[in-house]
Amino acid sequence: MGRFAYRAYSADGRTRSGQVEAQTRQRAVAQLQGEGLRVFAIEPAAAGPDAFWKRDLFGRDRVNDAARVAFLREFGTLLGAGLTVDRALRLTERQASKALQPVLADLLERVVGGASLSRAMAAHRQAFPSDMADIIRAGEATGTLTDVIASLTVSVERRDAVRRHLTSAMIYPSLLILMAIGTVAMIVGVLVPALAPMFEGSGQAPPFAIRAAGAFGAFVSAWWPILTGGSVLALVLLARLWPRPGFARARSSLALRLPLVREVVVGIEMGRICRVLATLLQAQVPVPDAVAATKPLAGNRLFRLALDEAGQRLVEGGSLASGLARLRPYAPSTINLIASGEQVNRLGSVLGHAADMHETQTRQRIDGMLALFTPLVTVAIGALIGGLIISVMGAILSVGQLAQ
């Protein structure tokens, strides 16, 4: 069920406004008319956050990449079989996920009302991001909607595969870190306070590890309100600064200076840019228009500036490779491939090959980083916990010898 905000005239001529729940806009209008209201404005209501006990912690109430892939694959198959857009939408709505069904119902209503599919998708940015709507719009304009949807399905599917792979690979290191934090907290909060009285009458100073753990526990116990408040304040400040242009420039610059992070960022950005450009160019979209549509998708400021310069250079009669010269220090082979593709007039297929290359390399780099990170975390945690246990056991044995 969707929620719609409406404005209407009542029977006495007064203006009324509010919200109503219905499957589609048409049914919402019919419901309001049945109450004697004349509707003159109705739009999907802005979805506010639900109470935490009503939220789906597993994400079933959100449209994710897996749901988009399932929809695009079935929808593209139906279009390829010769069905019209409205009939294909009507059939895919029945098989779609629970979160996507009301969105597809609204899409169907808009399309039947005369709107294009891309315009209907643009009204649901949470379900269909702007890049998807732009690519669909290009397919509609060039009459290659079926081919564009097939290419878009592959792109979204690969993006979802990379995200799932990264998430699953981070599970084991995250569990190790959580277990280490729990073990250290137990040693500092329970074991060390229980051992401290043993050294008071023995005449022997406690080991450094026990003194340090005790001091740390006393510090946290005395200052935990300030530490908690400072952490919350820092998170709020970071959330407010994150979208600021100056902070975004600093983040972008830092990401490209860190050795291991730089390769991953470049691979993700270049893979996304090349994939979208390849999809648009294969749909016969002019190169300047394709670059303009791709520019908002770049997450790093350097890549947005490079696409902006490329758009200006193309308008002036230059080439895409020369316009992307700012990116040559980070992806020289890709720039050379783009130049070769322009020379042989096969830029779309070359960009698709470059996207495959960057996506594969990015996945391999992530695997390599995690393969190195996991044993390092294991060794560090083992050394930390082992050192604390050895110090504690040594202290217990020394106190026992003194007592004898």
C-alpha positions in Angstrom: 0.0 0.0 0.0 1.2 3.4 -0.9 0.6 6.7 0.9 -0.6 9.8 -1.1 -0.8 13.4 0.1 -3.8 15.1 -1.4 -5.6 18.5 -1.5 -9.2 18.6 -2.3 -12.5 20.6 -2.0 -15.1 19.3 0.3 -18.9 19.5 -0.3 -19.1 22.9 1.4 -16.3 24.4 -0.8 -13.6 24.3 1.9 -10.1 23.1 1.1 -9.0 19.9 2.8 -5.6 18.3 2.8 -4.2 15.1 4.3 -2.9 11.6 3.4 -4.6 8.5 2.2 -3.4 4.9 1.7 -4.1 3.1 -1.5 -2.5 0.8 -4.0 -2.3 3.4 -6.8 -3.0 7.0 -7.3 -6.2 6.2 -9.3 -7.6 4.2 -6.4 -6.7 6.9 -4.0 -8.6 9.5 -6.0 -11.6 7.1 -6.3 -11.5 6.6 -2.5 -11.5 10.3 -1.9 -14.3 10.9 -4.4 -16.3 8.3 -2.6 -16.0 10.5 0.5 -17.5 13.4 -1.3 -14.2 15.2 -2.0 -13.1 16.8 -5.3 -9.3 16.2 -5.6 -7.2 18.8 -7.4 -3.7 17.8 -6.3 -2.4 14.4 -5.2 1.2 13.1 -5.1 3.0 10.2 -3.4 3.6 11.3 0.2 7.2 11.6 1.4 8.0 8.5 3.3 9.1 9.3 6.9 11.1 6.9 9.0 9.0 4.2 10.7 9.4 3.5 14.4 12.4 1.3 15.0 10.2 -1.7 16.1 8.4 -1.5 12.7 11.4 -1.5 10.6 12.6 -4.5 8.7 16.2 -5.1 9.8 16.8 -7.5 6.9 16.0 -5.0 4.2 12.9 -6.7 2.8 11.0 -3.3 2.9 13.6 -1.6 0.6 14.2 -2.0 -3.1 17.7 -3.3 -3.4 19.8 -4.3 -6.4 18.7 -7.9 -6.3 15.0 -6.7 -6.8 16.0 -4.3 -9.6 17.9 -7.1 -11.4 14.9 -9.5 -11.1 12.6 -6.8 -12.4 14.9 -5.7 -15.3 15.5 -9.2 -16.4 11.9 -10.2 -16.6 10.8 -6.9 -18.0 13.4 -7.0 -20.7 12.5 -10.5 -21.6 8.8 -9.6 -22.0 9.7 -6.5 -24.1 11.9 -8.7 -26.3 9.0 -11.1 -26.8 7.0 -8.2 -28.4 4.9 -7.1 -25.4 4.1 -3.4 -24.9 5.5 -1.5 -22.0 2.2 -1.4 -20.1 1.5 -5.1 -20.5 5.1 -6.0 -19.5 4.7 -3.9 -16.4 1.4 -5.4 -15.5 2.9 -8.9 -15.7 6.1 -8.1 -13.8 4.2 -6.5 -11.1 2.7 -9.8 -10.1 6.1 -11.4 -9.7 8.0 -8.5 -8.2 9.1 -8.2 -4.6 6.8 -6.9 -1.9 8.8 -3.6 -1.7 8.7 -3.1 -5.5 5.0 -3.9 -6.2 3.6 -0.5 -5.2 6.3 1.2 -7.2 5.5 -0.8 -10.3 1.8 -0.2 -9.8 2.5 3.5 -9.8 4.7 3.1 -12.9 1.9 1.3 -14.7 -0.6 4.0 -13.8 1.7 6.7 -15.1 2.6 4.9 -18.3 -1.1 4.2 -19.0 -1.7 7.9 -18.4 0.7 8.8 -21.2 4.0 9.3 -19.4 7.1 7.6 -20.7 8.8 4.8 -18.7 11.8 6.9 -17.9 9.7 9.8 -16.6 7.7 7.4 -14.5 10.9 5.9 -13.1 12.3 9.3 -12.3 9.5 9.8 -9.9 10.8 6.9 -7.8 14.5 7.8 -7.1 14.7 5.4 -4.2 13.7 2.4 -6.3 15.3 3.6 -9.6 18.3 5.9 -9.2 18.8 8.7 -11.7 21.4 6.8 -13.8 18.8 4.1 -14.5 16.2 6.6 -15.5 18.7 8.4 -17.8 19.7 5.1 -19.5 16.1 4.1 -20.0 15.4 7.6 -21.5 18.2 7.1 -23.9 16.9 3.7 -25.0 13.4 5.2 -25.5 14.8 8.1 -27.6 16.8 5.7 -29.9 14.3 2.9 -30.1 16.7 0.4 -28.5 14.9 0.0 -25.2 15.2 -3.8 -25.1 19.0 -3.8 -25.7 19.5 -1.0 -23.2 17.6 -2.9 -20.5 19.7 -6.0 -21.2 22.9 -4.0 -20.8 21.6 -2.2 -17.7 20.6 -5.6 -16.2 24.2 -6.8 -16.5 25.6 -3.6 -15.1 23.3 -3.7 -12.0 23.9 -7.4 -11.5 27.7 -7.0 -11.5 27.5 -4.0 -9.1 25.3 -6.1 -6.7 27.7 -9.1 -7.0 30.7 -6.9 -6.0 28.7 -5.5 -3.1 27.7 -8.9 -1.9 31.2 -10.3 -2.3 32.6 -7.4 -0.2 30.0 -7.8 2.5 30.5 -11.5 2.8 34.3 -11.2 2.9 34.1 -8.7 5.8 32.0 -10.9 8.0 34.9 -13.0 9.4 37.3 -10.0 10.2 34.3 -8.2 11.8 33.6 -11.1 14.0 37.2 -11.3 15.0 37.3 -7.7 16.0 34.1 -7.9 18.0 35.3 -11.0 19.8 38.6 -9.2 20.6 36.8 -6.2 22.0 34.6 -8.4 24.1 37.6 -10.4 25.5 39.6 -7.2 26.3 36.5 -5.7 28.0 36.1 -8.8 30.1 39.8 -8.8 31.1 39.8 -5.1 31.9 36.4 -4.9 33.6 36.3 -8.3 35.5 39.6 -10.0 35.7 41.9 -7.1 36.5 39.8 -5.7 39.3 39.6 -9.1 40.9 43.4 -9.5 40.8 44.3 -6.0 42.0 43.7 -6.8 45.8 46.1 -9.7 45.6 49.1 -7.2 45.2 48.1 -4.8 48.0 49.5 -6.8 50.9 52.2 -8.7 49.0 54.7 -5.8 48.7 55.1 -6.5 45.0 54.0 -4.0 42.4 51.5 -5.3 39.9 52.8 -5.9 36.3 52.6 -3.1 33.8 49.8 -4.8 31.8 47.6 -5.0 34.9 48.4 -1.4 35.9 47.7 -0.1 32.4 44.4 -2.1 32.2 43.3 -0.9 35.6 44.1 2.7 34.7 42.2 2.4 31.4 39.2 0.8 33.2 39.2 3.6 35.8 39.4 6.2 33.1 36.5 4.8 31.2 34.4 4.3 34.3 35.0 7.9 35.4 34.6 9.6 32.0 32.2 7.4 30.1 29.4 10.1 29.9 31.8 12.6 28.3 33.3 9.9 26.0 29.8 8.8 24.9 28.6 12.4 24.3 31.8 13.3 22.5 31.5 10.2 20.2 27.8 11.1 19.4 28.8 14.7 18.8 31.6 13.7 16.5 29.3 11.4 14.5 26.7 14.2 14.1 29.4 16.7 13.1 30.8 14.2 10.5 27.3 13.6 9.1 26.8 17.4 8.7 30.2 17.9 7.2 30.1 14.9 4.9 28.1 16.5 2.0 29.9 19.9 2.2 31.9 20.7 -0.9 35.1 21.5 1.0 34.9 18.3 3.0 34.1 16.3 -0.2 37.2 17.7 -1.9 39.3 16.7 1.1 37.8 13.2 1.1 38.3 12.8 -2.6 41.9 14.0 -2.4 42.7 11.7 0.6 41.2 8.7 -1.1 43.5 9.1 -4.1 46.6 9.5 -1.9 46.2 6.3 0.1 48.1 3.5 -1.6 45.7 0.6 -1.3 42.5 2.7 -1.3 43.5 4.6 -4.4 43.4 1.5 -6.7 40.0 0.4 -5.4 38.5 3.9 -5.7 39.9 4.3 -9.3 38.6 0.8 -10.2 35.1 1.5 -8.9 34.8 4.9 -10.5 36.3 3.9 -13.8 34.2 0.8 -14.0 31.0 2.7 -13.3 31.8 5.5 -15.8 32.9 3.1 -18.5 29.8 0.8 -18.0 27.3 3.7 -18.2 29.0 5.3 -21.2 29.2 2.0 -23.0 25.5 1.4 -22.4 24.5 4.9 -23.6 26.8 4.8 -26.7 25.5 1.4 -27.7 22.0 2.9 -27.5 23.2 5.4 -30.2 23.3 8.3 -27.7 25.6 11.1 -28.9 28.9 11.1 -27.0 28.5 14.6 -25.4 25.0 13.7 -24.1 26.3 10.4 -22.8 29.1 12.2 -20.9 26.7 14.7 -19.5 24.4 12.0 -18.3 27.3 10.1 -16.7 28.8 13.0 -14.8 26.4 13.0 -11.8 27.3 9.3 -11.2 30.9 9.9 -10.3 31.4 9.8 -6.6 34.9 11.2 -6.5 35.4 14.9 -7.3 38.4 14.3 -9.6 36.3 12.1 -11.9 33.4 14.6 -12.0 35.9 17.3 -13.0 37.4 15.1 -15.6 33.9 14.3 -17.1 33.1 18.1 -17.1 36.3 18.8 -19.0 35.6 16.0 -21.4 32.1 17.4 -22.1 33.6 20.8 -22.8 36.3 19.4 -25.0 33.7 17.3 -27.0 31.6 20.4 -27.6 34.7 22.2 -28.9 35.4 19.3 -31.3 37.9 17.4 -29.3 38.0 13.7 -28.4 36.9 11.9 -25.3 40.3 10.6 -24.6 41.9 14.1 -24.7 39.0 15.4 -22.5 39.8 12.7 -19.9 43.5 13.5 -19.8 43.2 14.4 -16.1 42.6 10.7 -15.4 45.7 9.5 -17.3 47.9 9.3 -14.2 45.4 7.0 -12.5 44.2 4.9 -15.4 46.6 5.2 -18.4 45.6 2.0 -20.1 41.9 2.9 -20.0 42.6 6.3 -21.6 44.7 4.6 -24.3 41.9 2.1 -24.9 39.4 5.0 -25.3 41.7 6.7 -27.8 42.0 3.5 -29.8 38.2 3.0 -29.7 37.6 6.5 -31.1 40.1 5.9 -33.9 38.4 2.7 -35.1 34.9 4.0 -34.4 34.1 1.3 -31.8 34.0 3.4 -28.7 31.0 1.7 -27.2 32.4 -1.8 -27.3 35.8 -0.7 -26.1 34.3 1.1 -23.1 32.4 -2.1 -22.3 35.7 -4.0 -22.4 37.3 -1.4 -20.1 34.4 -1.7 -17.7 34.8 -5.5 -17.5 38.5 -5.0 -16.9 38.1 -2.5 -14.1 35.3 -4.5 -12.4 37.5 -7.7 -12.5 40.6 -5.9 -11.2 38.6 -4.2 -8.4 37.3 -7.5 -7.2 40.8 -9.0 -7.3 42.2 -6.1 -5.3 39.5 -6.3 -2.7 40.2 -10.0 -2.4 43.9 -9.3 -2.0 43.3 -6.6 0.6 41.0 -8.9 2.7 43.4 -11.8 2.3 46.1 -9.6 3.8 43.9 -7.9 6.4 42.4 -11.1 8.0 45.7 -12.7 9.1 47.0 -9.3 10.3 43.9 -8.8 12.4 44.2 -12.4 13.7 47.9 -12.0 14.7 47.3 -8.6 16.3 44.3 -9.8 18.3 46.2 -13.0 19.4 49.2 -10.9 20.5 47.0 -8.5 22.5 45.0 -11.1 24.3 47.9 -13.5 24.7 50.0 -10.7 26.2 47.3 -9.8 28.7 46.8 -13.4 29.7 50.5 -14.1 30.1 50.9 -11.0 32.2 48.0 -12.0 34.4 49.1 -15.5 34.8 52.7 -14.4 35.6 51.3 -12.0 38.3 49.2 -14.8 39.8 52.2 -17.2 40.0 54.4 -14.5 41.5 51.9 -13.7 44.2 51.5 -17.5 44.9 55.3 -17.9 45.3 55.4 -14.9 47.7 52.6 -16.4 49.8 54.5 -19.7 50.1 
